[in-house]
Amino acid sequence: MEIKFNPGRISDPGTSQPIARGPSTPATSDTSGLPHERTQALEQSLRDAPQVRPEVVDRARALVADVKYPPDEVLDRISALLALHVKS
């Protein structure tokens, strides 16, 4: 079975049922498995990490603006891999 990517065809996803989710639980800071020093070091690393990396954002913008990204060859390969894993 071979599937070819067709960028001109837009499929209608149809309607789907909403996903039922349980009540959200607040995040807890259970650190009983880690030594206190390591926990503090990890928390400090998270605080020091930049929220936004400008070079990554610029690269993403360039890729989104490129009409040839991702290349059709890549999409054809992905569709072939998906076709191999489709269960009949």
Jmol script that loads the backbone (N, CA, C; Angstrom):
load data "model"
ATOM      1  N   MET A   1       0.843  -1.169   0.000  1.00  0.00           N
ATOM      2  CA  MET A   1       0.000   0.000   0.000  1.00  0.00           C
ATOM      3  C   MET A   1       0.891   1.235   0.000  1.00  0.00           C
ATOM      4  N   GLU A   2       0.624   2.157  -0.879  1.00  0.00           N
ATOM      5  CA  GLU A   2       1.401   3.386  -0.947  1.00  0.00           C
ATOM      6  C   GLU A   2       0.455   4.572  -0.869  1.00  0.00           C
ATOM      7  N   ILE A   3       0.808   5.520  -0.028  1.00  0.00           N
ATOM      8  CA  ILE A   3      -0.003   6.716   0.136  1.00  0.00           C
ATOM      9  C   ILE A   3       0.824   7.904  -0.298  1.00  0.00           C
ATOM     10  N   LYS A   4       0.282   8.721  -1.171  1.00  0.00           N
ATOM     11  CA  LYS A   4       0.968   9.925  -1.629  1.00  0.00           C
ATOM     12  C   LYS A   4       0.355  11.133  -0.940  1.00  0.00           C
ATOM     13  N   PHE A   5       1.193  12.021  -0.532  1.00  0.00           N
ATOM     14  CA  PHE A   5       0.736  13.254   0.106  1.00  0.00           C
ATOM     15  C   PHE A   5       0.157  14.173  -0.955  1.00  0.00           C
ATOM     16  N   ASN A   6      -1.019  14.749  -0.672  1.00  0.00           N
ATOM     17  CA  ASN A   6      -1.670  15.653  -1.599  1.00  0.00           C
ATOM     18  C   ASN A   6      -1.923  16.973  -0.880  1.00  0.00           C
ATOM     19  N   PRO A   7      -1.018  17.971  -1.064  1.00  0.00           N
ATOM     20  CA  PRO A   7      -1.180  19.220  -0.326  1.00  0.00           C
ATOM     21  C   PRO A   7      -2.392  20.037  -0.750  1.00  0.00           C
ATOM     22  N   GLY A   8      -2.989  19.752  -1.916  1.00  0.00           N
ATOM     23  CA  GLY A   8      -4.129  20.515  -2.390  1.00  0.00           C
ATOM     24  C   GLY A   8      -5.445  20.053  -1.804  1.00  0.00           C
ATOM     25  N   ARG A   9      -5.455  18.912  -1.177  1.00  0.00           N
ATOM     26  CA  ARG A   9      -6.697  18.342  -0.641  1.00  0.00           C
ATOM     27  C   ARG A   9      -6.770  18.602   0.854  1.00  0.00           C
ATOM     28  N   ILE A  10      -7.856  19.201   1.271  1.00  0.00           N
ATOM     29  CA  ILE A  10      -8.084  19.445   2.684  1.00  0.00           C
ATOM     30  C   ILE A  10      -9.212  18.546   3.122  1.00  0.00           C
ATOM     31  N   SER A  11      -8.917  17.666   4.055  1.00  0.00           N
ATOM     32  CA  SER A  11      -9.949  16.732   4.495  1.00  0.00           C
ATOM     33  C   SER A  11     -10.748  17.342   5.631  1.00  0.00           C
ATOM     34  N   ASP A  12     -12.003  16.954   5.701  1.00  0.00           N
ATOM     35  CA  ASP A  12     -12.883  17.420   6.762  1.00  0.00           C
ATOM     36  C   ASP A  12     -12.739  16.455   7.929  1.00  0.00           C
ATOM     37  N   PRO A  13     -12.260  16.940   9.074  1.00  0.00           N
ATOM     38  CA  PRO A  13     -12.072  16.032  10.191  1.00  0.00           C
ATOM     39  C   PRO A  13     -13.380  15.543  10.790  1.00  0.00           C
ATOM     40  N   GLY A  14     -14.485  16.188  10.423  1.00  0.00           N
ATOM     41  CA  GLY A  14     -15.775  15.763  10.950  1.00  0.00           C
ATOM     42  C   GLY A  14     -15.921  16.174  12.397  1.00  0.00           C
ATOM     43  N   THR A  15     -16.984  15.700  12.987  1.00  0.00           N
ATOM     44  CA  THR A  15     -17.191  16.032  14.385  1.00  0.00           C
ATOM     45  C   THR A  15     -16.668  14.907  15.247  1.00  0.00           C
ATOM     46  N   SER A  16     -16.248  15.269  16.403  1.00  0.00           N
ATOM     47  CA  SER A  16     -15.777  14.255  17.332  1.00  0.00           C
ATOM     48  C   SER A  16     -16.343  14.552  18.695  1.00  0.00           C
ATOM     49  N   GLN A  17     -16.357  13.541  19.513  1.00  0.00           N
ATOM     50  CA  GLN A  17     -16.863  13.724  20.854  1.00  0.00           C
ATOM     51  C   GLN A  17     -15.773  14.347  21.713  1.00  0.00           C
ATOM     52  N   PRO A  18     -16.164  15.215  22.635  1.00  0.00           N
ATOM     53  CA  PRO A  18     -15.153  15.823  23.498  1.00  0.00           C
ATOM     54  C   PRO A  18     -14.532  14.780  24.422  1.00  0.00           C
ATOM     55  N   ILE A  19     -13.327  15.031  24.791  1.00  0.00           N
ATOM     56  CA  ILE A  19     -12.620  14.127  25.679  1.00  0.00           C
ATOM     57  C   ILE A  19     -13.026  14.452  27.113  1.00  0.00           C
ATOM     58  N   ALA A  20     -13.446  13.424  27.822  1.00  0.00           N
ATOM     59  CA  ALA A  20     -13.825  13.624  29.214  1.00  0.00           C
ATOM     60  C   ALA A  20     -12.562  13.645  30.061  1.00  0.00           C
ATOM     61  N   ARG A  21     -12.410  14.686  30.817  1.00  0.00           N
ATOM     62  CA  ARG A  21     -11.231  14.816  31.675  1.00  0.00           C
ATOM     63  C   ARG A  21     -11.683  14.854  33.122  1.00  0.00           C
ATOM     64  N   GLY A  22     -10.870  14.277  33.964  1.00  0.00           N
ATOM     65  CA  GLY A  22     -11.152  14.288  35.387  1.00  0.00           C
ATOM     66  C   GLY A  22     -10.826  15.649  35.968  1.00  0.00           C
ATOM     67  N   PRO A  23     -11.187  15.859  37.203  1.00  0.00           N
ATOM     68  CA  PRO A  23     -10.876  17.142  37.830  1.00  0.00           C
ATOM     69  C   PRO A  23      -9.368  17.322  37.935  1.00  0.00           C
ATOM     70  N   SER A  24      -8.921  18.547  37.678  1.00  0.00           N
ATOM     71  CA  SER A  24      -7.492  18.792  37.739  1.00  0.00           C
ATOM     72  C   SER A  24      -7.056  18.876  39.192  1.00  0.00           C
ATOM     73  N   THR A  25      -5.893  18.336  39.436  1.00  0.00           N
ATOM     74  CA  THR A  25      -5.354  18.377  40.784  1.00  0.00           C
ATOM     75  C   THR A  25      -4.242  19.397  40.823  1.00  0.00           C
ATOM     76  N   PRO A  26      -4.151  20.151  41.878  1.00  0.00           N
ATOM     77  CA  PRO A  26      -3.089  21.147  41.955  1.00  0.00           C
ATOM     78  C   PRO A  26      -1.722  20.471  42.016  1.00  0.00           C
ATOM     79  N   ALA A  27      -0.735  21.134  41.436  1.00  0.00           N
ATOM     80  CA  ALA A  27       0.623  20.591  41.433  1.00  0.00           C
ATOM     81  C   ALA A  27       1.162  20.598  42.853  1.00  0.00           C
ATOM     82  N   THR A  28       1.763  19.501  43.212  1.00  0.00           N
ATOM     83  CA  THR A  28       2.370  19.428  44.531  1.00  0.00           C
ATOM     84  C   THR A  28       3.866  19.396  44.379  1.00  0.00           C
ATOM     85  N   SER A  29       4.548  19.834  45.362  1.00  0.00           N
ATOM     86  CA  SER A  29       6.005  19.827  45.314  1.00  0.00           C
ATOM     87  C   SER A  29       6.522  18.720  46.217  1.00  0.00           C
ATOM     88  N   ASP A  30       6.130  17.485  45.879  1.00  0.00           N
ATOM     89  CA  ASP A  30       6.584  16.336  46.651  1.00  0.00           C
ATOM     90  C   ASP A  30       7.994  16.005  46.213  1.00  0.00           C
ATOM     91  N   THR A  31       8.931  16.306  47.032  1.00  0.00           N
ATOM     92  CA  THR A  31      10.334  16.079  46.698  1.00  0.00           C
ATOM     93  C   THR A  31      10.958  15.084  47.663  1.00  0.00           C
ATOM     94  N   SER A  32      10.142  14.178  48.176  1.00  0.00           N
ATOM     95  CA  SER A  32      10.643  13.239  49.170  1.00  0.00           C
ATOM     96  C   SER A  32      11.694  12.302  48.602  1.00  0.00           C
ATOM     97  N   GLY A  33      11.713  12.100  47.279  1.00  0.00           N
ATOM     98  CA  GLY A  33      12.672  11.185  46.679  1.00  0.00           C
ATOM     99  C   GLY A  33      14.020  11.826  46.376  1.00  0.00           C
ATOM    100  N   LEU A  34      14.124  13.144  46.471  1.00  0.00           N
ATOM    101  CA  LEU A  34      15.365  13.835  46.139  1.00  0.00           C
ATOM    102  C   LEU A  34      15.951  14.495  47.381  1.00  0.00           C
ATOM    103  N   PRO A  35      17.269  14.500  47.465  1.00  0.00           N
ATOM    104  CA  PRO A  35      17.883  15.248  48.563  1.00  0.00           C
ATOM    105  C   PRO A  35      17.560  16.736  48.428  1.00  0.00           C
ATOM    106  N   HIS A  36      17.477  17.423  49.525  1.00  0.00           N
ATOM    107  CA  HIS A  36      17.098  18.828  49.547  1.00  0.00           C
ATOM    108  C   HIS A  36      18.018  19.682  48.675  1.00  0.00           C
ATOM    109  N   GLU A  37      19.309  19.408  48.686  1.00  0.00           N
ATOM    110  CA  GLU A  37      20.258  20.210  47.910  1.00  0.00           C
ATOM    111  C   GLU A  37      19.996  20.067  46.407  1.00  0.00           C
ATOM    112  N   ARG A  38      19.732  18.857  45.974  1.00  0.00           N
ATOM    113  CA  ARG A  38      19.468  18.625  44.538  1.00  0.00           C
ATOM    114  C   ARG A  38      18.178  19.297  44.124  1.00  0.00           C
ATOM    115  N   THR A  39      17.185  19.245  44.997  1.00  0.00           N
ATOM    116  CA  THR A  39      15.909  19.890  44.704  1.00  0.00           C
ATOM    117  C   THR A  39      16.108  21.387  44.534  1.00  0.00           C
ATOM    118  N   GLN A  40      16.855  21.984  45.432  1.00  0.00           N
ATOM    119  CA  GLN A  40      17.111  23.417  45.335  1.00  0.00           C
ATOM    120  C   GLN A  40      17.885  23.750  44.067  1.00  0.00           C
ATOM    121  N   ALA A  41      18.869  22.914  43.722  1.00  0.00           N
ATOM    122  CA  ALA A  41      19.656  23.149  42.512  1.00  0.00           C
ATOM    123  C   ALA A  41      18.774  23.067  41.270  1.00  0.00           C
ATOM    124  N   LEU A  42      17.869  22.089  41.227  1.00  0.00           N
ATOM    125  CA  LEU A  42      16.965  21.960  40.084  1.00  0.00           C
ATOM    126  C   LEU A  42      16.019  23.152  39.991  1.00  0.00           C
ATOM    127  N   GLU A  43      15.483  23.568  41.116  1.00  0.00           N
ATOM    128  CA  GLU A  43      14.582  24.714  41.108  1.00  0.00           C
ATOM    129  C   GLU A  43      15.304  25.982  40.670  1.00  0.00           C
ATOM    130  N   GLN A  44      16.552  26.150  41.096  1.00  0.00           N
ATOM    131  CA  GLN A  44      17.332  27.319  40.683  1.00  0.00           C
ATOM    132  C   GLN A  44      17.625  27.269  39.182  1.00  0.00           C
ATOM    133  N   SER A  45      17.915  26.087  38.659  1.00  0.00           N
ATOM    134  CA  SER A  45      18.159  25.947  37.219  1.00  0.00           C
ATOM    135  C   SER A  45      16.924  26.319  36.425  1.00  0.00           C
ATOM    136  N   LEU A  46      15.764  25.915  36.905  1.00  0.00           N
ATOM    137  CA  LEU A  46      14.522  26.261  36.217  1.00  0.00           C
ATOM    138  C   LEU A  46      14.272  27.764  36.247  1.00  0.00           C
ATOM    139  N   ARG A  47      14.558  28.391  37.371  1.00  0.00           N
ATOM    140  CA  ARG A  47      14.376  29.839  37.467  1.00  0.00           C
ATOM    141  C   ARG A  47      15.347  30.589  36.553  1.00  0.00           C
ATOM    142  N   ASP A  48      16.555  30.054  36.377  1.00  0.00           N
ATOM    143  CA  ASP A  48      17.568  30.719  35.564  1.00  0.00           C
ATOM    144  C   ASP A  48      17.396  30.486  34.069  1.00  0.00           C
ATOM    145  N   ALA A  49      16.639  29.467  33.699  1.00  0.00           N
ATOM    146  CA  ALA A  49      16.455  29.145  32.279  1.00  0.00           C
ATOM    147  C   ALA A  49      15.644  30.242  31.598  1.00  0.00           C
ATOM    148  N   PRO A  50      16.067  30.647  30.395  1.00  0.00           N
ATOM    149  CA  PRO A  50      15.302  31.684  29.692  1.00  0.00           C
ATOM    150  C   PRO A  50      13.946  31.141  29.255  1.00  0.00           C
ATOM    151  N   GLN A  51      12.926  31.996  29.333  1.00  0.00           N
ATOM    152  CA  GLN A  51      11.583  31.594  28.933  1.00  0.00           C
ATOM    153  C   GLN A  51      11.461  31.505  27.420  1.00  0.00           C
ATOM    154  N   VAL A  52      12.172  32.362  26.707  1.00  0.00           N
ATOM    155  CA  VAL A  52      12.102  32.405  25.254  1.00  0.00           C
ATOM    156  C   VAL A  52      13.519  32.451  24.706  1.00  0.00           C
ATOM    157  N   ARG A  53      13.770  31.617  23.694  1.00  0.00           N
ATOM    158  CA  ARG A  53      15.068  31.652  23.023  1.00  0.00           C
ATOM    159  C   ARG A  53      14.862  32.313  21.668  1.00  0.00           C
ATOM    160  N   PRO A  54      15.321  33.542  21.506  1.00  0.00           N
ATOM    161  CA  PRO A  54      15.049  34.304  20.284  1.00  0.00           C
ATOM    162  C   PRO A  54      15.528  33.605  19.006  1.00  0.00           C
ATOM    163  N   GLU A  55      16.660  32.914  19.061  1.00  0.00           N
ATOM    164  CA  GLU A  55      17.168  32.252  17.856  1.00  0.00           C
ATOM    165  C   GLU A  55      16.245  31.117  17.419  1.00  0.00           C
ATOM    166  N   VAL A  56      15.631  30.430  18.368  1.00  0.00           N
ATOM    167  CA  VAL A  56      14.704  29.346  18.038  1.00  0.00           C
ATOM    168  C   VAL A  56      13.406  29.918  17.487  1.00  0.00           C
ATOM    169  N   VAL A  57      12.945  31.011  18.053  1.00  0.00           N
ATOM    170  CA  VAL A  57      11.731  31.663  17.563  1.00  0.00           C
ATOM    171  C   VAL A  57      11.948  32.169  16.139  1.00  0.00           C
ATOM    172  N   ASP A  58      13.109  32.766  15.868  1.00  0.00           N
ATOM    173  CA  ASP A  58      13.405  33.252  14.520  1.00  0.00           C
ATOM    174  C   ASP A  58      13.448  32.105  13.514  1.00  0.00           C
ATOM    175  N   ARG A  59      14.046  30.973  13.911  1.00  0.00           N
ATOM    176  CA  ARG A  59      14.102  29.813  13.006  1.00  0.00           C
ATOM    177  C   ARG A  59      12.695  29.282  12.734  1.00  0.00           C
ATOM    178  N   ALA A  60      11.868  29.217  13.760  1.00  0.00           N
ATOM    179  CA  ALA A  60      10.487  28.738  13.598  1.00  0.00           C
ATOM    180  C   ALA A  60       9.704  29.658  12.665  1.00  0.00           C
ATOM    181  N   ARG A  61       9.877  30.963  12.826  1.00  0.00           N
ATOM    182  CA  ARG A  61       9.187  31.906  11.948  1.00  0.00           C
ATOM    183  C   ARG A  61       9.628  31.723  10.497  1.00  0.00           C
ATOM    184  N   ALA A  62      10.914  31.503  10.291  1.00  0.00           N
ATOM    185  CA  ALA A  62      11.421  31.302   8.929  1.00  0.00           C
ATOM    186  C   ALA A  62      10.838  30.032   8.320  1.00  0.00           C
ATOM    187  N   LEU A  63      10.747  28.966   9.116  1.00  0.00           N
ATOM    188  CA  LEU A  63      10.198  27.707   8.605  1.00  0.00           C
ATOM    189  C   LEU A  63       8.707  27.839   8.297  1.00  0.00           C
ATOM    190  N   VAL A  64       7.976  28.521   9.141  1.00  0.00           N
ATOM    191  CA  VAL A  64       6.543  28.700   8.907  1.00  0.00           C
ATOM    192  C   VAL A  64       6.305  29.534   7.657  1.00  0.00           C
ATOM    193  N   ALA A  65       7.162  30.502   7.410  1.00  0.00           N
ATOM    194  CA  ALA A  65       7.000  31.364   6.241  1.00  0.00           C
ATOM    195  C   ALA A  65       7.382  30.656   4.944  1.00  0.00           C
ATOM    196  N   ASP A  66       8.163  29.584   5.031  1.00  0.00           N
ATOM    197  CA  ASP A  66       8.619  28.855   3.845  1.00  0.00           C
ATOM    198  C   ASP A  66       7.511  27.921   3.365  1.00  0.00           C
ATOM    199  N   VAL A  67       6.998  28.185   2.159  1.00  0.00           N
ATOM    200  CA  VAL A  67       5.896  27.358   1.631  1.00  0.00           C
ATOM    201  C   VAL A  67       6.358  25.951   1.266  1.00  0.00           C
ATOM    202  N   LYS A  68       7.649  25.733   1.160  1.00  0.00           N
ATOM    203  CA  LYS A  68       8.156  24.408   0.811  1.00  0.00           C
ATOM    204  C   LYS A  68       8.583  23.607   2.039  1.00  0.00           C
ATOM    205  N   TYR A  69       8.198  24.064   3.236  1.00  0.00           N
ATOM    206  CA  TYR A  69       8.548  23.337   4.447  1.00  0.00           C
ATOM    207  C   TYR A  69       7.292  22.744   5.052  1.00  0.00           C
ATOM    208  N   PRO A  70       7.294  21.525   5.431  1.00  0.00           N
ATOM    209  CA  PRO A  70       8.305  20.522   5.167  1.00  0.00           C
ATOM    210  C   PRO A  70       8.239  20.073   3.721  1.00  0.00           C
ATOM    211  N   PRO A  71       9.351  19.589   3.191  1.00  0.00           N
ATOM    212  CA  PRO A  71       9.360  19.167   1.789  1.00  0.00           C
ATOM    213  C   PRO A  71       8.379  18.017   1.534  1.00  0.00           C
ATOM    214  N   ASP A  72       7.871  17.960   0.320  1.00  0.00           N
ATOM    215  CA  ASP A  72       6.927  16.891  -0.041  1.00  0.00           C
ATOM    216  C   ASP A  72       7.541  15.514   0.164  1.00  0.00           C
ATOM    217  N   GLU A  73       8.843  15.383  -0.065  1.00  0.00           N
ATOM    218  CA  GLU A  73       9.518  14.092   0.132  1.00  0.00           C
ATOM    219  C   GLU A  73       9.394  13.624   1.585  1.00  0.00           C
ATOM    220  N   VAL A  74       9.557  14.535   2.512  1.00  0.00           N
ATOM    221  CA  VAL A  74       9.430  14.190   3.928  1.00  0.00           C
ATOM    222  C   VAL A  74       7.992  13.766   4.237  1.00  0.00           C
ATOM    223  N   LEU A  75       7.035  14.504   3.715  1.00  0.00           N
ATOM    224  CA  LEU A  75       5.627  14.150   3.949  1.00  0.00           C
ATOM    225  C   LEU A  75       5.280  12.810   3.318  1.00  0.00           C
ATOM    226  N   ASP A  76       5.838  12.519   2.130  1.00  0.00           N
ATOM    227  CA  ASP A  76       5.620  11.213   1.504  1.00  0.00           C
ATOM    228  C   ASP A  76       6.193  10.091   2.360  1.00  0.00           C
ATOM    229  N   ARG A  77       7.369  10.311   2.935  1.00  0.00           N
ATOM    230  CA  ARG A  77       7.975   9.279   3.786  1.00  0.00           C
ATOM    231  C   ARG A  77       7.156   9.062   5.058  1.00  0.00           C
ATOM    232  N   ILE A  78       6.687  10.146   5.647  1.00  0.00           N
ATOM    233  CA  ILE A  78       5.854  10.020   6.844  1.00  0.00           C
ATOM    234  C   ILE A  78       4.573   9.276   6.523  1.00  0.00           C
ATOM    235  N   SER A  79       3.958   9.609   5.387  1.00  0.00           N
ATOM    236  CA  SER A  79       2.710   8.920   5.019  1.00  0.00           C
ATOM    237  C   SER A  79       2.964   7.440   4.759  1.00  0.00           C
ATOM    238  N   ALA A  80       4.132   7.099   4.195  1.00  0.00           N
ATOM    239  CA  ALA A  80       4.468   5.696   3.964  1.00  0.00           C
ATOM    240  C   ALA A  80       4.648   4.965   5.297  1.00  0.00           C
ATOM    241  N   LEU A  81       5.307   5.611   6.247  1.00  0.00           N
ATOM    242  CA  LEU A  81       5.474   4.992   7.563  1.00  0.00           C
ATOM    243  C   LEU A  81       4.128   4.801   8.255  1.00  0.00           C
ATOM    244  N   LEU A  82       3.262   5.788   8.134  1.00  0.00           N
ATOM    245  CA  LEU A  82       1.934   5.653   8.738  1.00  0.00           C
ATOM    246  C   LEU A  82       1.157   4.522   8.070  1.00  0.00           C
ATOM    247  N   ALA A  83       1.284   4.390   6.759  1.00  0.00           N
ATOM    248  CA  ALA A  83       0.572   3.339   6.040  1.00  0.00           C
ATOM    249  C   ALA A  83       1.061   1.967   6.480  1.00  0.00           C
ATOM    250  N   LEU A  84       2.334   1.859   6.820  1.00  0.00           N
ATOM    251  CA  LEU A  84       2.861   0.558   7.281  1.00  0.00           C
ATOM    252  C   LEU A  84       2.265   0.163   8.625  1.00  0.00           C
ATOM    253  N   HIS A  85       1.895   1.149   9.419  1.00  0.00           N
ATOM    254  CA  HIS A  85       1.405   0.862  10.753  1.00  0.00           C
ATOM    255  C   HIS A  85      -0.109   0.879  10.863  1.00  0.00           C
ATOM    256  N   VAL A  86      -0.806   1.105   9.753  1.00  0.00           N
ATOM    257  CA  VAL A  86      -2.271   1.069   9.776  1.00  0.00           C
ATOM    258  C   VAL A  86      -2.721  -0.378   9.915  1.00  0.00           C
ATOM    259  N   LYS A  87      -3.584  -0.590  10.877  1.00  0.00           N
ATOM    260  CA  LYS A  87      -4.086  -1.953  11.077  1.00  0.00           C
ATOM    261  C   LYS A  87      -5.402  -2.085  10.311  1.00  0.00           C
ATOM    262  N   SER A  88      -5.479  -3.099   9.497  1.00  0.00           N
ATOM    263  CA  SER A  88      -6.689  -3.317   8.697  1.00  0.00           C
ATOM    264  C   SER A  88      -7.739  -4.048   9.492  1.00  0.00           C
TER     265      SER A  88
END
end "model"
wireframe off; spacefill off
backbone 0.3
color backbone group
